[in-house]
Structure formats: C-alpha cells, structure tokens
Amino acid sequence: MAAAASGSERSADEVKRKFREALERKRDKEAGTNAERAGKEAGKVHGVRGPARSRRSFRRRGGG
C-alpha cells in the first residue's frame, strides 16, 4: 500500500513540474513582449475613455 502512495506522489510531482515549466515559458514570453514597449504605456487597454467634452450626459425628463 505504501508503494501505491509513493507512485501517486511521483505522478503528482511530475504534473506540478510540468505546469511550473509551462508557466515559466509563458512568463518569459510575456516579459519579452512587455520589454518591447517599455517606453510606452504598459497596460493592455489604451484609450478607454474619450475626451471629457464628448461624454454623454443623461438627464431625467420632467413629466407633466
């Protein structure tokens, strides 16, 4: 029974190791793309809001 437990621990460790390696590759790839635009704004979304003067205003209509 102890042999079965150690075998499952080994497979769990192997899975964890593979996930860590994949995560490291992903982080390295993302770090490379962020390094290219180091001088620019680093956020993914640009120009979310337009100029303040063009924002719509909503007013309640007076019924009568």
C-alpha positions in Angstrom: 0.0 0.0 0.0 2.9 2.3 0.7 4.2 1.7 -2.8 0.9 2.9 -4.4 1.0 6.1 -2.3 4.6 6.9 -3.4 3.7 6.2 -7.0 0.8 8.7 -6.9 3.1 11.2 -5.2 5.6 10.9 -8.0 3.0 11.4 -10.7 1.6 14.4 -8.8 5.1 15.9 -8.6 5.6 15.3 -12.3 2.4 17.1 -13.1 3.3 20.0 -10.9 6.8 20.2 -12.5 5.2 20.3 -16.0 2.8 23.1 -15.0 5.7 25.1 -13.5 7.7 24.8 -16.6 4.8 25.8 -18.8 4.1 28.8 -16.5 7.8 29.9 -16.7 7.7 29.7 -20.5 4.5 31.8 -20.6 6.0 34.4 -18.2 9.2 34.6 -20.3 7.2 35.1 -23.5 5.1 37.8 -21.9 8.2 39.5 -20.4 9.6 39.7 -23.9 6.6 41.4 -25.4 6.4 43.9 -22.5 10.1 44.7 -22.9 9.5 45.9 -26.4 7.2 48.6 -25.3 9.0 49.6 -22.1 8.8 53.3 -23.0 5.1 53.1 -23.8 2.2 52.6 -21.5 2.4 49.0 -20.3 -1.4 48.4 -20.0 -3.2 46.3 -22.4 -6.1 48.6 -23.0 -5.4 52.0 -24.5 -7.8 55.0 -24.9 -10.6 53.6 -22.9 -12.3 56.9 -22.4 -12.6 59.7 -24.9 -12.3 63.4 -24.2 -14.4 64.6 -21.3 -16.3 67.1 -23.5 -17.8 64.3 -25.7 -19.1 62.2 -22.8 -22.9 61.8 -22.9 -24.9 63.2 -20.0 -28.2 61.6 -19.0 -30.9 63.7 -17.5 -34.2 62.8 -16.1 -37.1 64.0 -18.2 -39.6 66.1 -16.4 -43.1 64.7 -17.0 -46.0 67.0 -17.0 
